[in-house]
Amino acid sequence: MQILINEMKRWMVEAGENLKKALAKESLEVDTKSSRTDLVTNLDKQTQDFLIERIVSFDSTANILAEENGKHALSSMEGRVYVIDPIDGTMNFVLEGENFCIMVGIYEDGEPVLGFIYNVIKEEFLWGGPSIGVYLNEDRVNQPTIPSLSAGLVGINCKMYRENVGNSQEIGRRSMGVRMSGCAGVELVHLALGRRVAYISNLSPWDYAAGGAILQTFGMKLSNFNGEPLKFDGQEQFLAASAPIYDEILAIALNTEK
């Protein structure tokens, strides 16, 4: 496992350096997928191809679930599955040049093994898993002390908040404030480090796999917005928080408060 960790970190940092060089050269080719705000670039695809090539060369048994180039579905999560988001926060990448991440989650028969989230511009690398703990760059991260919903910030997807999906406006009202970064990786790092008390969004497996492995290492709860296990198949309304706050938010979302 240590060899895999070292190699994965090296590959992701190398991919990040390639993205920095491309941004400096302004060599982006931008296209759209499902809508005008669902962006994809040549670098999303190139980064994914780079990571898959390295992973498959290292682990010939690897199963790949990834955002681009027809890798977006698997028939099952059996075996060792690498879930890849080559650029999480592509709109931020294109329009801001920051607040985007490279993410890889590794699962064995559906159970989390390792998660890696690399904030390229900040050079903030959060990684770990249930058997080894969690690290920020090379420093061990202690489990955060999460205050109550009323004492912390909640990350919420902009569209879900605007349309009040799952009573998200009430959830925000009960918190200290709402934050919208436009990047699941950024928000999941904030949650793991105690900078957020919860994260609510509409995510695909590559958006939550890496962060999910890290959050579960800390005993945090994550599910869809009905409290059901995540399916790793298509987009789902997503909720993650420490256990007491998770239960409080889910009760608000489902109108089951006593």
For each residue, the residues with C-beta under 8 A, 3 or more apart:
1: 4 5 114 131 132
2: 5 6
3: 6 7
4: 1 7 8 58 59 106 114
5: 1 2 8 9 114 127 132
6: 2 3 9 10
7: 3 4 10 11 54 58
8: 4 5 11 12 55 104 106 114 116 127
9: 5 6 12 13 116 125 127
10: 6 7 13 14
11: 7 8 14 15 50 51 54 55
12: 8 9 15 16 51 102 104 116 118 125
13: 9 10 16 17 118 125
14: 10 11 17 18 50
15: 11 12 18 19 47 50 51 86 102
16: 12 13 19 20 102 118 120 123
17: 13 14 20 21
18: 14 15 21 22 43 46 47 50
19: 15 16 22 23 43 47 87 93 102 120
20: 16 17 23 24 120 121
21: 17 18 24 25
22: 18 19 25 27 28 43
23: 19 20 26 28 93 97
24: 20 21
25: 21 22
26: 23
27: 22
28: 22 23 41 42 43 94
29: 41 42
30: 39 40 41 94
31: 39 40 41
32: 35 36 37 38 39 40
33: 38 39 40
34: 38
35: 32 38
36: 32
37: 32 91
38: 32 33 34 35
39: 30 31 32 33 90 91 94
40: 30 31 32 33 44 45 68 90
41: 28 29 30 31 44 45 87 90 93 94
42: 28 29 45 46
43: 18 19 22 28 46 47 86 87 93
44: 40 41 47 48 67 68 86 87 90
45: 40 41 42 48 49 68 69 86
46: 18 42 43 49 50 86
47: 15 18 19 43 44 50 51 86 87 102
48: 44 45 51 52 66 67 68 69 71 84 86
49: 45 46 52 53 69
50: 11 14 15 18 46 47 53 54
51: 11 12 15 47 48 54 55 84 86 102 104
52: 48 49 55 56 64 66 71 84
53: 49 50 56 57
54: 7 11 50 51 57 58
55: 8 11 51 52 58 59 62 64 82 84
56: 52 53 59 60 62 64
57: 53 54
58: 4 7 54 55 62
59: 4 55 56 62 80 82
60: 56
61: 79 80
62: 55 56 58 59 80 81 82
63: 74 78 79 80 81 82
64: 52 55 56 71 81 82 84
65: 71 72 73 74 81 82 83 84 205 206 209 232
66: 48 52 69 71 72 82 83 84 85 86 206
67: 44 48 71 72 84 85 86 204 206
68: 40 44 45 48 71 72 86
69: 45 48 49 66
70:
71: 48 52 64 65 66 67 68 84
72: 65 66 67 68 204
73: 65 233
74: 63 65 77 81 232
75:
76:
77: 74 81 107 109 110 232
78: 63 109 110
79: 61 63 108 109
80: 59 61 62 63 106 107 108 113
81: 62 63 64 65 74 77 106 107 108
82: 55 59 62 63 64 65 66 104 105 106
83: 65 66 104 105 106 107 205 206 209 210 232
84: 48 51 52 55 64 65 66 67 71 103 104 206
85: 66 67 88 101 102 103 104 184 185 206 207 209 210
86: 15 43 44 45 46 47 48 51 66 67 68 102
87: 19 41 43 44 47 90 93 100 101 102
88: 85 100 101 102 103 183 184 185 206 207
89: 92 93 99 100 101 181 182 183 184 185 186
90: 39 40 41 44 87 93 94 100
91: 37 39 94 95 182
92: 89 95 96 98 99 100 181 182 183
93: 19 23 41 43 87 89 90 96 97 100
94: 28 30 39 41 90 91
95: 91 92
96: 92 93 99
97: 23 93 121
98: 92 121 122
99: 89 92 96 119 121 181 182 183 186
100: 87 88 89 90 92 93 119 120 121 183 185
101: 85 87 88 89 117 118 119 120 183 184 185 186 189
102: 12 15 16 19 47 51 85 86 87 88 116 117 118 120 185
103: 84 85 88 115 116 117 118 184 185 206 207 209 210 211
104: 8 12 51 82 83 84 85 115 116 209 210
105: 82 83 112 114 115 116 206 208 209 210 211 212 213
106: 4 8 80 81 82 83 112 113 114 115 129 213
107: 77 80 81 83 110 111 112 113 209 213
108: 79 80 81 111 113
109: 77 78 79
110: 77 78 107 232
111: 107 108
112: 105 106 107 115 129 130 212 213 216 217
113: 80 106 107 108 129 130 131 213
114: 1 4 5 8 105 106 127 128 129 132 213
115: 103 104 105 106 112 126 127 128 129 209 210 211 212 213 214 217
116: 8 9 12 102 103 104 105 125 126 127 210
117: 101 102 103 125 126 127 185 188 189 210 211 214
118: 12 13 16 101 102 103 124 125 126
119: 99 100 101 122 123 124 125 185 186 189
120: 16 19 20 100 101 102 123
121: 20 97 98 99 100
122: 98 119
123: 16 119 120 137
124: 118 119 136 137 189
125: 9 12 13 116 117 118 119 136 137
126: 115 116 117 118 134 135 136 141 189 192 193 214
127: 5 8 9 114 115 116 117 134 135 214
128: 114 115 132 133 134 135 141 213 214 217
129: 106 112 113 114 115 132 213 214 217
130: 112 113 213 216 217
131: 1 113
132: 1 5 114 128 129
133: 128 140 141 217
134: 126 127 128 140 141 192 214 217 218
135: 126 127 128 138 139 140 141
136: 124 125 126 139 141 193
137: 123 124 125
138: 135
139: 135 136
140: 133 134 135
141: 126 128 133 134 135 136 192 193
142:
143: 218 219
144: 192 193 194 218
145: 194
146: 152 194 197 241 242 245
147: 150 151 152 197
148: 151 152 197 244 245
149: 152 154 171 174 175 197 198 245 248 249
150: 147 174 175 176
151: 147 148 176 197
152: 146 147 148 149 175 176 196 197 198
153: 175 176 177 178 179 190 195 196 197
154: 149 171 172 175 177 178 179 196 197 198 199 200
155: 178 179 180 181 187 190 191 196 198 199 200 201
156: 160 161 168 171 172 178 179 180 199 200 201
157: 160 161 180 200 201 202
158: 161 162 180 182
159: 162 163 165 202
160: 156 157 163 165 166 168 200 201 202 237
161: 156 157 158 164 165 168 169 172 178 180
162: 158 159
163: 159 160
164: 161 167 168 169
165: 159 160 161 168 225 237
166: 160 171 200 225 237 252 253 254
167: 164 170 171 252 253 255
168: 156 160 161 164 165 171 172 200 253
169: 161 164 172 173
170: 167 173 174 252
171: 149 154 156 166 167 168 174 175 198 200 249 252 253
172: 154 156 161 168 169 175 177 178
173: 169 170
174: 149 150 170 171 252
175: 149 150 152 153 154 171 172 178 197 198
176: 150 151 152 153
177: 153 154 172
178: 153 154 155 156 161 172 175
179: 153 154 155 156 187 190 196
180: 155 156 157 158 161
181: 89 92 99 155 186 187 190
182: 89 91 92 99 158 186
183: 88 89 92 99 100 101 186 187
184: 85 88 89 101 103 187 188 199 201 203 207 208 211
185: 85 88 89 100 101 102 103 117 119 188 189 207 210 211
186: 89 99 101 119 181 182 183 189 190
187: 155 179 181 183 184 190 191 196 199 201
188: 117 184 185 191 192 199 208 210 211 214 215 240
189: 101 117 119 124 126 185 186 192 193 195 211
190: 153 155 179 181 186 187 193 195 196 199
191: 155 187 188 194 195 196 197 198 199 211 215 220 240 241
192: 126 134 141 144 188 189 211 214 215 218
193: 126 136 141 144 189 190
194: 144 145 146 191
195: 153 189 190 191
196: 152 153 154 155 179 187 190 191 199
197: 146 147 148 149 151 152 153 154 175 191 241 242 245
198: 149 152 154 155 171 175 191 239 240 241 245 246 249
199: 154 155 156 184 187 188 190 191 196 238 239 240 241
200: 154 155 156 157 160 166 168 171 225 237 238 239 249
201: 155 156 157 160 184 187 207 237 238
202: 157 159 160 235 236 237 238
203: 184 207 208 235 236 238
204: 67 72 207 208 234 235 236
205: 65 83 208 209 230 232 233
206: 65 66 67 83 84 85 88 103 105 209
207: 85 88 103 184 185 201 203 204 238
208: 105 184 188 203 204 205 211 212 222 230 238 240
209: 65 83 85 103 104 105 107 115 205 206 212 213 232
210: 83 85 103 104 105 115 116 117 185 188 213 214
211: 103 105 115 117 184 185 188 189 191 192 208 214 215 240
212: 105 112 115 208 209 215 216 222 230 240
213: 105 106 107 112 113 114 115 128 129 130 209 210 216 217
214: 115 117 126 127 128 129 134 188 192 210 211 217 218
215: 188 191 192 211 212 218 220 222 240
216: 112 130 212 213 219 220 222
217: 112 115 128 129 130 133 134 213 214
218: 134 143 144 192 214 215 242
219: 143 216 242 243
220: 191 215 216 240 241 242 243 246
221: 240 241 242 243 246 247
222: 208 212 215 216 230 238 239 240 246
223: 226 227 228 229 230 238 239 246 250
224: 227 228 229 230 231 236 237 238 239
225: 165 166 200 236 237 238 239 250 253
226: 223 254
227: 223 224 250 254
228: 223 224
229: 223 224
230: 205 208 212 222 223 224 236 238
231: 224 234 236
232: 65 74 77 83 110 205 209
233: 73 205
234: 204 231
235: 202 203 204
236: 202 203 204 224 225 230 231
237: 160 165 166 200 201 202 224 225
238: 199 200 201 202 203 207 208 222 223 224 225 230
239: 198 199 200 222 223 224 225 246 249 250 253
240: 188 191 198 199 208 211 212 215 220 221 222 246
241: 146 191 197 198 199 220 221 245 246 249
242: 146 197 218 219 220 221 245 246
243: 219 220 221 246 247
244: 148 247 248
245: 146 148 149 197 198 241 242 248 249
246: 198 220 221 222 223 239 240 241 242 243 249 250
247: 221 243 244 250 251
248: 149 244 245 251 252
249: 149 171 198 200 239 241 245 246 252 253
250: 223 225 227 239 246 247 253 254 256
251: 247 248 254 255 256 257 258
252: 166 167 170 171 174 248 249 255 257
253: 166 167 168 171 225 239 249 250
254: 166 226 227 250 251
255: 167 251 252
256: 250 251
257: 251 252
258: 251
